[in-house]
Amino acid sequence: MLTVASTIFLYYTIWTLLMPFVDDDHLLHSFFPPRVWAIRIPVILILLGSAVVGSFLSVVMIQSNRKKAAKAKAAKKA
């Protein structure tokens, strides 16, 4: 997993930091998508990650409130 993460980091770093200094007609540009995706991909990943974390927190909070309500109802009956 560390190797995959390091490879992705190295690829992204070369793509965003070094490729703007290489001529547009150079062979290396065929290995990388257009530069606009260097911004779009992280933005999409951040939005997706935030949605997942927000959904998880919402589910946990709803379940917690249901448990509290059930406890209060049980205590009220007793």
C-alpha positions as CSV (number, residue, x, y, z in Angstrom):
1,M,0.0,0.0,0.0
2,L,2.9,2.3,0.7
3,T,4.3,1.6,-2.7
4,V,1.0,2.5,-4.4
5,A,0.7,5.7,-2.4
6,S,4.3,6.7,-3.2
7,T,3.8,5.9,-6.9
8,I,0.7,8.0,-7.0
9,F,2.3,10.8,-5.2
10,L,5.4,10.8,-7.5
11,Y,3.2,10.7,-10.6
12,Y,1.0,13.6,-9.4
13,T,4.1,15.6,-8.4
14,I,5.7,15.2,-11.8
15,W,2.4,15.9,-13.5
16,T,1.7,19.2,-11.6
17,L,5.2,20.5,-10.9
18,L,7.4,19.4,-13.8
19,M,5.2,19.0,-16.8
20,P,4.3,22.7,-17.2
21,F,8.0,23.3,-18.0
22,V,8.1,20.6,-20.7
23,D,7.3,21.6,-24.3
24,D,3.7,20.7,-25.3
25,D,4.8,18.6,-28.2
26,H,7.1,16.5,-26.1
27,L,6.6,12.7,-25.8
28,L,6.2,12.9,-22.0
29,H,2.9,14.7,-22.3
30,S,1.3,11.5,-23.7
31,F,1.7,9.9,-20.3
32,F,-0.4,12.5,-18.5
33,P,-3.9,13.8,-18.8
34,P,-4.6,17.5,-19.5
35,R,-3.5,19.9,-16.7
36,V,-7.1,20.9,-15.8
37,W,-7.5,17.4,-14.3
38,A,-4.7,18.1,-11.9
39,I,-7.2,20.4,-10.1
40,R,-10.4,18.6,-10.8
41,I,-9.3,15.2,-9.4
42,P,-8.3,16.4,-5.9
43,V,-11.5,18.6,-5.7
44,I,-13.7,15.7,-6.7
45,L,-11.9,13.4,-4.1
46,I,-12.3,16.0,-1.4
47,L,-16.0,16.5,-2.1
48,L,-16.6,12.8,-2.2
49,G,-14.6,12.2,1.0
50,S,-16.5,15.0,2.8
51,A,-19.8,13.5,1.6
52,V,-18.9,10.1,3.0
53,V,-17.7,11.5,6.3
54,G,-20.8,13.7,6.6
55,S,-23.1,10.7,5.8
56,F,-21.3,8.6,8.4
57,L,-21.6,11.2,11.1
58,S,-25.3,11.7,10.3
59,V,-26.0,8.0,10.6
60,V,-24.2,7.8,13.9
61,M,-26.0,10.9,15.3
62,I,-29.4,9.6,14.2
63,Q,-28.8,6.2,15.8
64,S,-27.5,7.8,19.0
65,N,-30.7,10.0,19.2
66,R,-32.9,6.9,18.6
67,K,-31.1,5.1,21.5
68,K,-31.5,8.1,23.8
69,A,-35.2,8.4,22.9
70,A,-35.8,4.7,23.5
71,K,-34.0,4.9,26.9
72,A,-36.1,7.9,27.9
73,K,-39.3,6.2,26.9
74,A,-38.3,3.0,28.8
75,A,-37.4,5.1,31.9
76,K,-40.7,7.0,31.6
77,K,-42.7,3.7,31.6
78,A,-40.9,2.3,34.6
